[in-house]
């Protein structure tokens, strides 16, 4: 017969290397930008970026896929729900995010004609 305590769920942090009450540090850093996924904050260098939730999600996709040009349709599928059918919504949010990045001193987002978008690195030249 098994002990009842074996069937109880284990509290977070016990036996997994984390201290109780602590959340694993989840940060993405790429192209001069750092995202903190625990608190939904973004920095360009040391400057905090004031982003909407959609802008943050868009930037997260661009950072995760920064090694390639991401098609508009793929960005739309990852950031917006299927019910949002406005074809220009990606372009609008890319424009807003690009402005915030360039205001913070980042080179921004490159549009590749008929292909999609790619987050530029500070080392990229136009």
Secondary structure, DSSP 8 states (H G I E B T S, - for coil): ---HHHHS---TTSSSS--TT-----EEEETTEEEETTTTEEEETTEEE---HHHHHHHHHHHHTTTS-B-HHHHHHHHS-TT---TTHHHHHHHHHHHHHHHTT---EEEETTTEEEE--TT---
